[in-house]
Amino acid sequence: MPPVSYFVKLASIEIVKELQAHPNADRLELAKVSGWQCVVKKGEFMQGQQVLFVTIDTVLPRASWSEFLADKVDKGKQIRLKTVKLRGEYSQGLVLPVSILEERGIDTTRLKIGDDVSESMGVRKYEKEVPAGLTGIALGPFPSHICAATDEENGLGDEELVKEVLARRTTVTRKLDGSSCTVVVNNGIITHVCSRRLVLQETEESGFWKVARQLELGKIGEGRIVIQGELMGPKVQGNQLRLKSAELHVFQIQVNGEFLSHQEMREFCEKKLKCPAVPLLGHFGPEMSLEEFQAFADEQRLDNGEPAEGIVIRPCDYPKAGSGRPLGFKLINRNYRD
């Protein structure tokens, strides 16, 4: 069977799977859309209703349907949709009536559940800013012909992906909030160093190239090695690990087209690259549910006691998905704030 392709939908047509009373507010309800819980006005939606759903970590256009989320003081500030707590309950995403699409001149009669309407709604993915001094000079777009960019799907948004992953024994690692870095090595020589979206020119100032040059490449052998990880350290997302200098914390390695398992990757990092891998949190059997994994993600803490960003869950053998990335998904710690 060919690998299934998974991709992130920012705004899509979905179904309200469940509706429950909000335990702390008479005029609010808890709506479940896919795996997401959202706080909505009581009576606005019905169970089984087709809706327009916008996921978190998105940037919304200024429009009549999004204006209530805009900053009341800074009129020019972008509208970012984030996890919030409303009267003590998590709300992750925005549930809207499908009629909003009709107001934009879109024929909704042909839309079906799961259809991606991100472009039609003007919704785009939120990207964290990387200081220009850290990246340096861009040479061009990310080399997707060589490897896939590191955009991980949130498990709450894809039930089929979750079902496929959790049917197997899984490896769970901690998700670190740094800046995505990809290093491509051909026959022991670095040929590409990339941020999440760009190939970067080698300069003395580039933080991405600095961590790439720190890797010990003498023992990795011939062939193509793709090393992907989080650039952590000063000036990167608040330096959550309190590092004195930049480090690459590796979360996946591809050797001649095949992904290493976490154990293989860890040994590769320790014995050959001499750099850290992301922390292993454990291996789990198929008896673990998505809800239990989300609770586990919400408990994650860094060594300094601050909430960690979340977890990444993959089958233990790290099979490749149709996206070109290892099969798996992330769950974000709902107590984490960036």
C-alpha positions in Angstrom: 0.0 0.0 0.0 1.4 3.4 -0.9 2.0 5.9 1.9 -0.9 8.2 2.7 -0.2 11.9 2.2 -1.1 14.2 5.0 -1.1 18.0 4.9 -2.2 20.8 7.2 -5.6 22.4 6.5 -5.9 25.8 8.1 -9.5 26.4 7.3 -11.8 23.6 6.2 -15.4 22.3 6.1 -16.1 20.1 9.1 -18.9 18.7 11.3 -19.8 19.6 14.9 -19.3 16.1 16.4 -20.4 16.9 19.9 -21.9 19.7 21.9 -21.8 19.9 25.6 -22.8 22.5 28.2 -19.9 24.7 29.4 -19.5 23.9 33.1 -18.8 27.5 34.1 -20.9 29.6 31.8 -24.7 29.3 31.0 -24.4 31.1 27.7 -21.5 29.1 26.3 -21.1 25.5 25.0 -18.2 23.2 24.2 -18.2 22.2 20.5 -16.0 19.3 19.4 -14.8 19.6 15.8 -12.5 16.8 14.6 -10.4 16.5 17.8 -10.5 20.2 18.7 -12.5 21.6 21.6 -13.9 25.1 20.9 -16.0 27.4 23.1 -19.0 28.7 21.2 -22.1 30.7 22.0 -25.0 28.6 23.3 -27.6 27.8 20.6 -25.4 29.0 17.7 -24.6 25.5 16.4 -26.1 22.1 16.4 -24.5 18.6 16.7 -24.0 17.2 13.2 -24.0 20.7 11.6 -21.7 21.4 8.8 -19.4 24.4 9.7 -16.4 26.3 8.6 -13.5 25.6 11.0 -10.3 27.6 11.3 -7.5 26.0 13.3 -5.1 27.6 15.8 -1.7 29.0 14.8 -3.2 30.8 11.9 -3.3 34.5 10.8 -6.7 35.8 9.8 -7.5 38.5 7.3 -9.3 41.7 8.6 -12.9 40.9 7.8 -16.3 41.2 9.3 -16.1 37.7 10.7 -12.7 38.1 12.3 -12.9 41.7 13.5 -14.0 40.7 17.0 -10.6 39.1 17.5 -8.5 42.1 16.4 -6.4 44.1 18.9 -8.5 47.0 20.1 -5.4 49.2 20.7 -2.9 48.2 18.0 -5.1 48.4 14.8 -2.2 47.2 12.6 -1.4 44.1 14.6 -2.1 40.8 12.8 -4.9 38.7 14.0 -3.4 35.5 15.2 -5.6 32.6 16.4 -4.2 30.9 19.5 -5.3 28.5 22.2 -7.1 30.4 24.9 -9.0 29.5 28.0 -12.6 30.9 28.3 -14.2 30.6 31.7 -11.8 27.8 32.6 -12.1 25.7 29.4 -9.7 25.4 26.5 -10.8 26.8 23.2 -8.7 25.8 20.2 -9.9 27.2 16.9 -12.8 29.2 15.5 -16.1 27.7 14.5 -18.1 29.7 11.9 -21.3 29.2 9.9 -20.7 28.1 6.3 -22.8 31.1 5.2 -19.7 33.2 5.6 -18.3 31.5 2.5 -21.4 32.5 0.6 -20.9 36.1 1.6 -17.6 35.9 -0.1 -19.2 34.6 -3.3 -18.2 31.0 -2.9 -20.6 28.3 -4.1 -21.0 26.1 -1.0 -23.3 23.5 -2.6 -20.3 21.7 -4.0 -18.3 21.7 -0.8 -17.9 18.5 1.2 -16.5 17.6 4.6 -12.8 18.0 4.8 -12.5 20.5 1.9 -9.7 23.0 2.4 -10.9 26.6 2.0 -7.9 28.4 3.5 -7.1 30.3 0.3 -10.7 31.3 -0.2 -10.9 32.7 3.3 -7.5 34.4 3.2 -6.2 32.4 6.1 -2.5 31.7 6.3 -0.2 29.8 8.6 1.4 31.7 11.5 5.2 31.8 11.2 7.4 32.8 14.0 9.8 35.6 13.2 13.4 34.6 12.9 15.8 37.6 13.5 17.5 38.6 10.2 20.9 38.5 11.9 20.3 34.8 12.8 19.4 33.7 9.3 21.8 35.8 7.2 21.4 35.9 3.5 18.7 33.8 1.7 19.7 32.0 -1.6 16.3 30.7 -2.5 13.3 28.6 -1.4 13.6 25.4 0.7 14.9 22.5 -1.4 11.8 20.4 -1.4 13.3 18.2 -4.2 15.8 17.0 -1.6 13.8 16.7 1.5 10.5 17.8 3.1 10.1 20.9 5.2 9.4 20.2 8.9 5.7 21.2 9.1 4.2 18.7 11.6 0.4 18.0 11.6 -1.4 18.5 14.9 -3.1 15.2 15.8 -6.3 17.0 16.9 -6.9 18.0 13.3 -6.6 14.6 11.5 -8.4 11.6 12.8 -7.2 9.3 10.1 -3.6 10.2 10.7 -4.0 9.6 14.4 -5.7 6.2 13.8 -2.9 5.1 11.6 -0.2 6.2 14.0 -1.8 4.9 17.3 -2.5 1.5 15.8 1.3 0.8 16.3 3.8 1.0 19.1 5.0 4.6 19.2 8.0 6.7 20.2 7.2 10.0 21.9 9.7 12.8 22.0 9.6 16.3 23.5 8.8 19.2 21.1 11.2 22.1 21.5 10.4 25.6 20.5 13.4 26.9 18.6 13.9 27.6 14.9 13.7 24.8 12.4 17.1 24.0 10.8 17.9 21.5 8.0 21.5 20.5 7.1 22.1 18.5 3.9 25.4 16.6 3.7 26.6 14.9 0.6 29.6 12.6 1.0 30.7 14.4 4.1 30.4 17.9 2.7 27.6 20.4 3.7 25.7 21.4 0.5 22.6 23.1 2.0 21.8 24.8 5.3 18.2 25.9 5.5 15.7 27.6 7.8 12.1 26.4 7.6 11.4 28.1 4.3 14.8 29.2 2.8 18.2 28.0 1.7 20.8 30.2 3.4 24.2 31.4 2.2 27.2 30.6 4.3 28.3 33.6 6.3 30.1 34.0 9.6 27.1 35.7 11.2 24.4 33.1 10.3 23.3 31.2 13.4 22.1 28.3 11.2 25.5 27.9 9.6 27.3 28.2 12.9 25.5 25.1 14.3 26.0 23.3 11.0 29.8 23.9 11.2 29.8 22.6 14.7 28.7 19.1 13.5 31.5 16.5 13.3 31.1 15.0 9.8 34.2 12.9 9.6 32.5 9.7 10.6 29.2 9.8 8.8 30.4 8.1 5.6 29.3 8.5 2.0 25.9 9.2 0.7 23.3 11.9 1.4 22.5 12.7 5.0 19.7 15.1 5.9 19.8 16.3 9.5 16.8 18.2 10.8 16.4 19.8 14.2 15.7 22.9 16.3 18.2 25.7 16.5 18.2 26.6 20.2 20.1 29.3 22.0 20.4 33.0 22.5 18.0 35.2 20.5 15.9 32.2 19.5 12.4 32.1 20.9 13.5 33.5 24.3 16.3 30.9 24.7 14.0 28.5 26.6 16.9 26.1 27.4 19.0 29.0 28.8 21.9 28.1 26.6 25.1 30.3 26.4 25.6 29.5 22.7 23.6 28.1 19.8 23.0 24.4 19.5 21.2 22.1 17.1 18.9 19.6 18.8 18.2 17.0 16.2 14.7 15.5 15.8 15.1 13.4 12.6 17.8 12.1 10.3 17.4 10.7 6.9 20.2 8.5 5.5 20.1 7.9 1.7 16.3 8.4 1.7 15.5 6.3 4.9 14.7 7.8 8.3 16.5 6.6 11.3 14.5 5.5 14.3 14.9 7.6 17.5 17.4 5.1 19.0 19.4 5.0 15.7 19.2 8.8 15.5 20.4 9.3 19.1 23.4 7.0 18.6 24.2 8.8 15.3 24.1 12.1 17.1 26.2 10.9 20.0 28.8 8.9 18.2 29.2 10.7 14.9 27.8 14.3 14.9 28.6 15.0 18.6 25.3 17.0 19.1 22.2 16.5 21.2 19.0 14.8 20.1 15.6 15.9 21.3 14.6 14.2 24.6 12.9 10.8 24.5 9.8 10.7 26.7 9.0 7.0 26.2 7.5 4.2 24.1 3.8 3.5 24.2 1.5 0.7 23.0 -1.6 1.0 21.0 -3.7 1.2 24.2 -2.9 4.9 24.6 -5.7 7.2 23.4 -5.4 10.6 21.8 -7.0 12.1 24.9 -4.4 10.5 27.1 -1.5 11.7 24.9 -3.0 15.2 25.0 -3.0 15.1 28.8 0.6 13.9 28.7 1.5 16.8 26.4 -0.2 19.3 28.8 2.1 18.0 31.6 5.4 18.6 29.8 7.9 20.8 31.5 11.5 21.9 30.7 14.3 21.3 33.2 13.7 24.9 34.5 10.1 24.1 35.3 8.5 26.1 32.5 5.9 24.5 30.3 7.5 22.7 27.2 5.9 23.2 23.8 4.5 19.7 23.5 5.2 16.3 22.2 5.7 14.5 18.8 4.4 10.9 18.4 5.7 8.5 15.7 5.6 4.8 15.1 8.8 3.3 16.5 10.2 2.4 13.1 9.8 6.0 11.7 8.1 5.0 8.4 7.9 7.7 5.7 4.5 9.3 4.9 3.3 10.6 1.6 4.4 14.1 2.7 8.0 13.0 2.6 8.3 13.3 6.4 8.2 10.5 8.9 4.7 9.4 9.8 3.5 11.0 13.0 1.9 14.1 14.5 2.4 16.7 17.2 0.3 17.6 20.2 0.8 21.1 21.7 0.9 21.7 25.4 -2.2 23.8 26.0 -0.5 25.5 28.9 2.4 26.7 26.7 2.6 30.3 25.7 4.9 31.7 23.0 
